[in-house]
């Protein structure tokens, strides 16, 4: 018992340091020091409201993940992709998370972490399932919105861009599944669970879900809130704009003509649609060919991937997973994404 309390106190060290840094950053910004100026209105509209919305999404995702496991839906979901997961030597828990990832990556991630904490998935199985989910399933989740923007603004070049990113996403999922088959042992048959039938059983299950939800959500807040605030402060300070500018200059002088570099610079701006709009204009004016524009957009995606991952995914990953695992998963997924995009775009550049 004493060791558990000591371990719990040690686990609070990192969150407390992050909270102190976030609080110090907010104080500096409110005082207008170090080139950072934050007004109460800005903090309310651009930080507090967005943070509350993010925590709401995380809470719903965490609760759904708990329901999937506690109500015995794992087996039913796993049956939908059993031939695929059986080939990849993944357990039914991984299969359930894989199916869920086609609807929400947030719910899939919380489900994976729940299974890992319960000892149903090893750390390796969690990482590999996460990588499988972050290929084709993640691509398809965002496809409707992406297609509407890309198809209307960048047209032919946009469709080529979608084709390249689709092939790259498939490569990541298939490659991860192949690695699973080569490295994971054949899973033992799991005992199928079913939802509780009696009213007493349902009450007990509901109490367990709520207890686990409170513990997980509290830990999620401890990491997500300060990291989100720190990233917000760094963004207001201009760090991410500086990173985009430096990277765009390197691209424009080393890989592309200046016209194509302009598309990349727009793609690295705050809005994804700006890059697509710029691509459409250059394409209509005949400044760039379809091939040049598509490759420029892919390069813009590659260069902006690390910045967008830190800004948008790091707070949620460190909240859902522990800090070390969250950073590791994010680094692995983004490295594989960049590598697959480079490979597919290189083949397209050479052969088409």
C-alpha positions in Angstrom: 0.0 0.0 0.0 2.8 2.4 0.9 4.7 1.6 -2.3 1.5 2.3 -4.3 1.2 5.7 -2.6 4.8 6.6 -3.3 4.4 5.5 -6.9 1.2 7.7 -7.2 3.0 10.7 -5.8 5.9 10.2 -8.2 3.4 10.0 -11.0 2.2 13.5 -10.2 5.7 15.1 -10.5 5.6 15.5 -14.3 2.0 16.9 -14.4 2.8 19.4 -11.7 5.8 20.6 -13.6 3.7 21.0 -16.7 1.0 22.9 -14.8 3.7 25.2 -13.3 5.1 25.9 -16.7 1.7 26.6 -18.2 0.7 28.9 -15.4 4.0 30.8 -15.7 3.5 31.1 -19.4 0.0 32.5 -18.9 1.3 35.0 -16.4 4.0 36.2 -18.7 1.5 36.6 -21.5 -1.0 38.5 -19.4 1.8 40.9 -18.3 2.9 41.4 -21.9 6.5 40.2 -21.3 9.0 38.4 -23.5 7.3 39.4 -26.7 4.0 37.6 -25.7 0.7 39.4 -25.2 -2.4 37.6 -24.1 -5.7 39.4 -23.3 -8.5 37.9 -21.2 -10.8 37.9 -24.2 -8.2 36.0 -26.2 -7.8 33.5 -23.4 -11.5 33.0 -23.2 -12.3 32.7 -26.9 -9.2 31.0 -28.3 -8.1 28.9 -25.3 -10.8 28.2 -22.7 -13.7 27.5 -25.1 -11.5 25.3 -27.3 -10.0 23.5 -24.4 -13.4 22.8 -22.9 -14.7 21.5 -26.2 -11.6 19.2 -26.5 -12.1 17.8 -23.0 -15.7 17.2 -23.9 -14.7 15.1 -26.9 -12.1 13.3 -24.9 -14.6 12.5 -22.1 -17.1 11.1 -24.5 -14.5 9.1 -26.3 -13.2 7.7 -23.0 -16.7 6.8 -21.8 -17.5 5.0 -25.1 -14.3 3.1 -24.8 -15.2 2.0 -21.3 -18.7 1.0 -22.5 -17.3 -1.1 -25.3 -15.2 -3.1 -22.9 -17.5 -3.4 -19.9 -20.7 -4.2 -21.8 -19.1 -7.1 -23.7 -19.2 -5.5 -27.2 -15.6 -6.5 -27.9 -16.4 -9.8 -29.3 -19.2 -8.5 -31.6 -17.0 -5.8 -33.0 -14.1 -8.1 -33.5 -16.2 -10.5 -35.6 -16.5 -7.8 -38.2 -12.8 -8.0 -39.1 -11.9 -11.5 -37.7 -10.4 -12.8 -41.0 -8.1 -9.8 -41.2 -7.1 -9.8 -37.5 -6.6 -13.6 -37.5 -4.2 -13.2 -40.5 -2.3 -10.5 -38.6 -2.3 -12.5 -35.4 -4.1 -9.8 -33.5 -6.4 -10.4 -30.5 -10.1 -9.7 -30.6 -9.5 -6.6 -28.5 -7.3 -5.2 -31.3 -10.0 -6.1 -33.8 -12.6 -4.1 -31.8 -10.3 -1.1 -31.7 -9.6 -1.5 -35.4 -13.4 -1.4 -36.2 -13.9 1.6 -33.9 -11.1 3.5 -35.6 -13.2 3.8 -38.8 -15.6 5.9 -36.8 -13.4 7.7 -34.3 -9.6 7.5 -33.7 -10.2 9.1 -30.3 -12.5 6.2 -29.1 -10.2 3.6 -30.7 -7.2 5.0 -28.8 -9.0 5.1 -25.4 -10.2 1.6 -26.1 -6.7 0.4 -26.7 -5.3 2.0 -23.6 -8.2 0.5 -21.5 -7.3 -3.0 -22.8 -3.6 -2.4 -22.1 -4.2 -1.3 -18.5 -6.4 -4.4 -17.9 -3.6 -6.6 -19.2 -5.5 -7.8 -22.3 -3.0 -6.2 -24.7 0.7 -6.0 -24.3 2.5 -2.8 -24.9 3.8 -4.2 -28.3 0.3 -5.2 -29.3 -1.1 -1.8 -28.4 1.6 0.0 -30.5 1.2 -2.3 -33.5 -2.7 -2.0 -33.4 -2.3 1.8 -33.1 -0.1 1.9 -36.2 -2.6 -0.3 -38.1 -5.4 2.1 -37.2 -3.4 5.1 -38.2 -3.2 4.1 -41.8 -6.3 3.4 -43.9 -8.9 3.8 -41.1 -7.6 7.3 -40.1 -7.5 8.3 -43.8 -11.1 7.2 -44.4 -12.3 9.1 -41.3 -11.0 12.4 -42.7 -11.7 11.6 -46.4 -15.2 13.2 -46.7 -13.9 16.6 -45.5 -10.6 16.3 -47.3 -12.2 15.3 -50.6 -14.6 18.3 -50.5 -11.8 20.8 -50.1 -9.3 19.1 -52.4 -11.7 18.3 -55.2 -13.2 21.7 -55.4 -10.0 23.8 -55.0 -7.1 21.8 -56.5 -9.2 19.6 -59.0 -6.9 17.3 -61.1 -3.8 17.9 -58.9 -6.0 17.4 -55.8 -7.2 14.1 -57.0 -3.7 12.9 -57.7 -2.7 14.1 -54.2 -5.6 12.1 -52.7 -4.4 9.1 -54.7 -0.9 9.4 -53.4 -2.0 9.8 -49.8 -4.5 6.9 -50.1 -1.8 4.5 -51.4 0.5 5.7 -48.6 -2.2 5.1 -46.0 -2.9 1.6 -47.3 0.9 0.8 -47.2 1.1 1.8 -43.6 -1.8 -0.4 -42.5 -0.8 -3.4 -44.6 2.9 -3.0 -43.5 1.9 -2.9 -39.9 -0.3 -6.0 -40.3 2.5 -7.8 -42.0 4.8 -7.0 -39.2 2.2 -8.2 -36.7 2.0 -11.5 -38.5 5.8 -11.9 -38.6 6.4 -11.0 -34.9 3.4 -11.7 -32.8 2.5 -15.2 -31.6 -0.8 -16.8 -32.6 -3.3 -15.5 -30.0 -5.2 -17.9 -27.8 -8.9 -18.1 -28.2 -10.6 -15.5 -26.0 -13.6 -16.3 -23.7 -16.5 -14.4 -25.2 -18.2 -12.0 -22.9 -21.8 -10.9 -22.9 -23.7 -7.9 -21.4 -25.0 -8.4 -17.9 -28.6 -9.7 -17.9 -29.8 -8.9 -14.4 -30.6 -5.5 -13.0 -28.0 -6.0 -10.3 -25.4 -6.9 -12.8 -26.1 -3.8 -14.9 -25.9 -1.6 -11.8 -22.6 -3.2 -10.9 -21.2 -2.7 -14.4 -22.4 0.9 -14.4 -20.6 1.6 -11.1 -17.4 0.1 -12.5 -17.6 2.1 -15.7 -18.1 5.3 -13.8 -15.3 4.5 -11.3 -12.8 3.7 -14.1 -14.0 6.7 -16.1 -13.3 9.1 -13.2 -9.8 7.8 -12.7 -8.9 7.9 -16.3 -10.5 11.3 -17.0 -8.7 12.8 -14.0 -5.3 11.6 -15.3 -6.2 12.8 -18.8 -6.9 16.3 -17.5 -3.6 16.4 -15.6 -1.7 16.0 -18.9 -3.9 17.3 -21.6 -4.7 20.7 -20.0 -1.2 22.0 -19.3 0.3 20.6 -22.6 -2.6 22.2 -24.5 -2.0 25.5 -22.8 1.8 25.4 -23.4 1.2 24.7 -27.1 -1.2 27.5 -27.3 1.3 29.9 -25.7 4.1 28.7 -28.1 1.8 29.2 -31.0 0.9 32.8 -29.9 4.6 33.4 -29.4 5.1 32.6 -33.1 7.2 29.4 -32.8 5.1 27.3 -35.2 5.0 30.2 -37.8 8.8 30.4 -37.5 9.2 26.7 -38.1 6.9 26.8 -41.1 8.9 29.7 -42.6 12.2 28.1 -42.1 11.1 24.8 -43.6 9.4 26.5 -46.5 12.6 28.4 -47.4 14.5 25.1 -47.4 12.0 23.5 -49.7 11.9 26.5 -52.1 15.7 26.6 -52.5 16.4 22.9 -52.6 13.7 20.9 -54.2 11.1 23.0 -56.1 11.0 26.0 -58.5 9.8 29.1 -56.7 6.2 28.8 -58.1 5.8 25.3 -56.6 7.4 26.5 -53.3 4.6 29.1 -53.1 2.1 26.3 -53.0 4.1 24.6 -50.3 4.2 27.8 -48.3 0.5 28.2 -48.5 0.0 24.6 -47.5 2.1 25.2 -44.5 -0.1 28.1 -43.4 -2.7 27.8 -40.7 -5.4 26.5 -43.0 -5.1 23.4 -45.2 -7.6 24.9 -47.7 -5.3 27.8 -48.4 -2.7 25.5 -50.0 -5.4 23.8 -52.1 -6.7 27.2 -53.3 -3.2 28.3 -54.2 -2.7 25.1 -56.1 -5.9 25.6 -58.1 -4.9 29.2 -59.1 -1.4 28.2 -60.3 -2.8 25.2 -62.1 -5.4 27.4 -63.9 -2.8 29.9 -65.0 -0.6 27.2 -66.4 2.3 28.1 -64.0 2.5 24.6 -62.8 1.6 21.2 -64.4 -0.7 18.8 -62.6 2.3 16.7 -61.7 4.3 19.5 -60.2 1.3 20.8 -58.2 0.4 17.4 -56.8 4.0 16.8 -55.7 4.2 20.3 -54.2 1.1 19.6 -52.2 2.5 16.2 -51.0 5.8 18.0 -50.0 3.8 20.6 -48.1 2.0 17.8 -46.2 5.3 16.1 -45.4 6.9 19.3 -44.1 3.9 20.4 -42.1 3.2 17.0 -40.5 5.5 17.3 -37.4 4.2 20.8 -36.6 0.5 19.8 -37.0 1.1 16.6 -35.0 2.6 18.6 -32.1 -0.1 21.2 -32.1 -3.2 19.0 -32.6 -2.3 15.5 -31.4 0.2 15.8 -28.7 -2.2 17.0 -26.0 -4.7 14.2 -26.6 -2.1 11.5 -26.9 -0.4 12.4 -23.7 -3.8 12.5 -22.0 -5.1 9.2 -23.3 -1.8 7.3 -23.1 1.0 8.0 -20.5 3.4 10.7 -21.5 6.2 8.5 -22.7 3.9 6.1 -24.6 2.0 9.0 -26.1 5.1 10.7 -27.5 6.4 7.4 -28.8 3.2 6.5 -30.6 3.0 10.0 -32.1 6.6 9.9 -33.3 6.3 6.4 -34.8 3.0 7.2 -36.6 4.3 10.5 -38.1 7.6 9.0 -39.1 5.9 6.2 -41.0 3.5 8.7 -42.5 6.3 10.8 -43.9 8.3 7.8 -45.1 5.3 6.3 -46.9 4.4 9.6 -48.6 8.0 10.1 -49.7 8.1 6.6 -51.2 4.8 6.8 -53.0 5.4 10.3 -54.4 8.9 9.3 -55.5 7.4 6.4 -57.5 4.8 8.8 -59.0 7.5 11.4 -59.9 9.7 8.8 -61.6 7.1 6.7 -63.5 4.3 9.1 -64.3 
